[in-house]
Amino acid sequence: MKINIRKSILTRQGAKPTRLLAHFITIVTMLFMLIPGLSFGQGYVEGVNISYEYMPMKIETPSGVQKFTGSNLKIATAIPIFLTPNKSKYLIVGGNLEAFNFSGTHPDFEVKRVYSISPTLGYSTTVSKSFNLTALLTPTMNSDYKDVKSSDIKFGAIVRGSWKASDNLTWRGIIGYRRQFYGPQYVALVGMDWKVNEKWQIFGDIPHNLTASYTVNQKVNAGFNLFVQNSTYRLNNQDRYFEYNTVNPGLFVERYLSAKWAVRATAAYTLIRNMEIYNKDDKAKGFIDFAELGDRKDPINPEVSPGLAFKIGLSYRIIPGKK
């Protein structure tokens, strides 16, 4: 089976949109449908995260360069519902919301706004003193929301096992399946949460994300972050779909505003920025994470160039054992 790491992954063209919440009523509606999955690892549980990303972009065409901007608003939250007094078994109820918006004049890139709602329902249990098992169900509804259809809803699920090798090192293995508009996506991740020493900590689920964090002082951390995303959204125009496939390495600095609230600023350079529009029947054999299996027809839009991205985020974190 041929694995095609496409140009947007090494040589291909295309690019994907980014979205913004246009109307207050849309935000309110989505928030009530939300409640995402808990983010484990990194020494804390992230129960709430709000972030805003700004991306200058351009398309080079024979008739000239089209410059425009993309913005990406994300909101994620999660609630653990403990089933036992010792908190060894619990449900996870949560959700994620994204809103991409593209401003400016870009006639060769038809996407203006797309949205995503992804509620999460999970169950976690402590199998032994050193091993935890978690299962998550993650349906998504991704489209421009101009004419919502039941087919916009795609289902996915993951199973995650966490093994605590020592007080300073935890390993994770994650497998999963997600249905996209191009076809199946298979998830296979290896994760870690490693406290190297009093200053350095490395955590993430490779290849989806990786962070190396350095403690500057009690309130300030800085370091390196890698984030990968592969998502698709149905477009009402001729029932096409839009694929956003990106690999973003960057540098961040974060500051704790209180014991549990932290704000993080990140500057990244998007090595891979696939923002590609396909006809509804242009299917892939599948993806393993962000690597495409086999070949597919080329996207119908010209390539969106890679470039800088800037993000600011606010999160509520629960550190086990810390009040």
C-alpha positions in Angstrom: 0.0 0.0 0.0 1.4 3.3 -1.0 1.6 6.1 1.6 1.5 9.5 0.0 2.8 12.3 2.2 1.5 14.9 -0.2 3.2 18.1 -1.2 1.5 20.0 1.3 3.2 17.5 3.3 6.3 17.7 1.1 5.3 18.8 -2.3 1.7 19.2 -2.9 -0.6 22.1 -3.2 -3.6 23.1 -1.6 -4.5 24.6 1.7 -7.2 24.7 4.1 -9.4 27.3 5.5 -9.6 28.7 9.0 -12.8 29.9 10.6 -14.3 32.5 12.9 -17.6 32.7 14.8 -19.6 35.2 12.8 -22.7 35.6 14.9 -23.2 35.7 18.6 -26.3 33.4 18.3 -24.1 30.8 16.6 -21.7 30.8 19.4 -24.4 30.4 22.0 -26.0 27.6 20.2 -22.7 25.8 19.7 -21.6 26.3 23.3 -24.7 24.5 24.5 -23.9 21.5 22.3 -20.3 21.4 23.4 -18.3 19.8 26.2 -15.0 18.2 24.9 -12.6 15.5 26.0 -10.2 16.0 28.9 -6.6 16.5 27.8 -4.4 14.3 30.0 -0.6 14.3 30.4 1.8 17.2 30.8 1.4 17.0 34.6 -2.1 18.4 34.6 -5.7 17.9 33.3 -6.8 20.7 31.0 -10.6 21.2 31.6 -11.1 24.4 29.6 -9.2 25.9 26.8 -10.0 28.9 24.6 -7.6 29.9 21.8 -7.5 32.3 18.8 -5.1 31.8 15.9 -4.2 34.4 13.3 -2.7 33.3 10.0 -1.5 35.6 7.2 -1.8 33.7 3.9 -1.4 34.1 0.1 -2.1 32.3 -3.1 0.3 32.8 -6.1 -1.6 32.6 -9.4 -0.7 33.5 -13.0 -2.8 36.6 -12.7 -1.1 37.7 -9.5 -0.8 37.1 -5.7 -3.9 37.0 -3.6 -3.3 37.9 0.0 -5.8 37.2 2.8 -5.9 36.2 6.4 -7.4 33.3 8.3 -8.5 33.1 11.9 -9.3 30.1 14.0 -11.3 30.3 17.2 -11.3 27.1 19.4 -13.2 26.4 22.6 -12.8 23.1 24.5 -14.1 22.0 27.8 -14.6 18.8 29.7 -16.3 17.5 32.9 -15.3 14.3 34.7 -18.1 12.5 36.4 -16.6 10.3 39.1 -18.3 6.9 39.7 -16.2 5.7 42.7 -15.1 7.5 45.9 -11.4 7.0 45.0 -12.0 8.5 41.6 -10.5 5.4 39.8 -13.5 5.2 37.5 -15.2 8.1 35.8 -17.2 9.3 32.8 -15.8 12.1 30.6 -18.4 14.5 29.1 -17.1 17.3 26.9 -16.8 18.8 23.5 -14.9 21.0 21.1 -15.9 23.9 18.9 -13.9 25.5 16.1 -14.8 28.4 13.9 -12.6 29.3 10.9 -13.0 32.6 9.0 -11.2 33.8 5.9 -11.2 37.5 5.2 -9.9 39.5 2.3 -10.2 39.0 -1.4 -9.4 35.4 -2.6 -11.4 34.5 -5.7 -9.4 31.3 -6.2 -10.2 30.0 -2.7 -13.9 29.8 -2.3 -14.1 29.1 1.4 -15.3 31.9 3.6 -16.3 30.2 6.9 -16.5 26.7 8.2 -17.4 25.3 11.6 -16.9 22.2 13.7 -18.8 20.8 16.7 -17.5 17.7 18.3 -19.1 16.5 21.5 -17.2 13.8 23.5 -18.3 11.0 25.7 -15.8 8.7 27.4 -15.1 6.3 30.2 -11.9 5.9 32.1 -10.9 3.2 34.6 -7.8 2.4 36.6 -6.9 -1.2 35.7 -4.0 -1.4 38.1 -1.7 0.9 40.2 0.3 1.8 37.1 -2.2 1.3 34.2 -5.2 3.3 33.1 -7.6 2.6 30.2 -9.8 5.3 28.5 -12.3 5.0 25.6 -13.7 8.1 23.9 -16.5 8.5 21.4 -16.1 11.7 19.3 -18.8 12.4 16.7 -18.2 15.6 14.6 -20.4 17.9 12.6 -18.2 19.8 10.2 -19.5 22.1 7.4 -20.1 25.7 6.4 -23.5 25.3 8.1 -25.3 26.8 5.2 -27.5 23.7 4.7 -26.8 21.2 7.5 -27.4 17.6 6.6 -27.3 14.4 8.6 -24.4 13.3 6.4 -22.3 16.1 7.9 -22.1 14.1 11.1 -19.1 11.7 11.1 -18.3 9.3 13.9 -14.9 8.5 15.5 -13.6 6.7 18.5 -10.3 6.2 20.3 -8.9 3.9 23.0 -6.0 5.1 25.1 -3.8 3.1 27.5 -1.5 4.9 29.9 1.3 3.2 31.8 3.1 4.9 34.6 6.7 3.7 34.3 7.9 5.9 37.2 6.9 9.0 39.2 8.5 11.0 36.4 7.5 9.1 33.3 4.2 7.9 31.8 3.8 6.3 28.4 0.6 6.2 26.3 -0.6 4.3 23.4 -3.6 5.5 21.3 -5.5 3.8 18.5 -8.6 5.0 16.8 -10.8 5.5 13.8 -12.5 8.5 12.4 -14.7 9.0 9.4 -13.8 12.0 7.2 -15.4 13.3 3.9 -12.5 11.8 2.0 -12.9 8.4 3.6 -11.4 6.7 6.7 -8.8 8.1 9.0 -6.8 5.7 11.2 -5.2 7.0 14.4 -2.1 5.5 15.8 -0.2 7.6 18.4 2.5 7.1 20.9 2.4 9.5 23.9 4.6 10.4 26.8 4.6 12.6 29.9 8.2 12.9 31.0 9.5 15.1 33.8 13.1 15.3 32.7 14.2 17.4 35.7 13.0 20.3 37.8 13.2 22.6 34.8 12.3 20.5 31.7 9.2 18.5 30.9 8.4 16.8 27.6 4.9 15.6 26.8 2.6 14.9 23.8 1.0 12.3 21.6 3.3 11.8 18.5 2.8 12.7 15.7 -0.3 14.7 16.7 1.4 17.0 19.2 4.6 17.4 21.1 5.7 20.0 23.7 9.1 20.6 25.4 8.5 23.0 28.3 11.1 24.8 30.3 10.2 26.3 33.7 11.6 29.8 33.9 10.1 30.5 37.3 7.0 29.5 39.4 4.7 31.4 37.0 6.4 31.3 33.6 7.1 28.5 31.2 8.6 28.6 27.7 9.5 26.1 25.0 8.7 24.3 21.8 5.4 23.0 20.6 4.4 20.9 17.6 0.7 20.6 16.5 -0.8 18.6 13.7 -4.4 18.7 12.4 -6.3 16.8 9.8 -10.0 17.8 9.4 -12.6 18.0 6.6 -15.7 20.1 6.2 -18.6 19.8 3.7 -19.2 22.9 1.6 -22.7 23.7 0.4 -21.4 24.8 -3.0 -21.9 21.8 -5.3 -21.5 19.5 -2.2 -17.7 19.9 -2.3 -15.6 19.4 0.8 -12.6 21.2 2.2 -9.6 19.5 3.8 -7.4 21.2 6.3 -4.1 19.4 6.8 -1.4 21.2 8.8 1.8 20.7 10.6 2.8 23.6 12.9 6.1 23.7 14.9 6.5 26.8 17.0 7.8 28.5 20.1 5.6 29.5 23.1 5.7 31.4 26.4 3.0 31.0 29.0 2.2 32.6 32.3 0.0 31.4 35.2 -2.4 34.1 36.1 -3.4 32.0 39.2 -2.9 28.5 40.5 -5.1 27.1 37.8 -5.5 29.7 35.0 -2.7 30.1 32.4 -2.3 32.2 29.3 -0.1 31.0 26.4 1.3 32.9 23.3 2.7 30.9 20.4 4.5 31.9 17.2 4.7 29.1 14.7 5.8 28.5 11.1 3.4 26.2 9.2 5.6 23.7 7.4 2.6 22.0 5.9 -0.6 24.0 5.1 -2.9 21.9 3.0 -6.1 24.0 2.5 -7.7 22.0 -0.3 -11.1 21.9 -2.0 -12.3 18.6 -3.5 -15.4 17.5 -5.3 -17.6 15.2 -3.1 -16.6 12.1 -5.1 -12.9 12.6 -4.9 -12.1 10.0 -2.2 -8.8 8.9 -0.7 -8.1 5.3 0.3 -7.6 6.7 3.8 -5.2 8.4 6.1 -3.0 7.2 8.9 -3.0 10.3 11.1 -2.0 13.0 8.5 -0.3 10.7 5.9 -2.5 9.8 2.9 -2.7 6.2 1.6 -2.5 6.0 -2.2 -3.3 8.7 -4.7 -6.3 11.0 -5.1 -7.3 13.6 -7.7 -5.6 17.0 -7.3 -7.6 19.7 -5.4 -9.5 22.1 -7.6 -8.0 25.2 -5.9 -4.4 26.5 -6.2 -2.0 26.0 -3.4 -2.1 28.2 -0.3 1.5 29.0 0.7 2.9 27.9 4.1 3.8 30.7 6.5 3.6 32.2 10.0 0.8 31.6 12.5 0.2 33.3 15.8 -1.9 32.0 18.6 -3.1 33.2 22.0 -4.8 30.8 24.4 -6.3 30.7 27.9 -6.7 27.5 29.8 -8.0 26.2 33.1 -5.7 23.4 34.5 -6.1 21.0 37.3 -2.8 19.7 38.7 -3.3 16.4 40.6 -2.4 16.9 44.3 -2.3 20.7 44.0 -5.0 22.8 45.6 
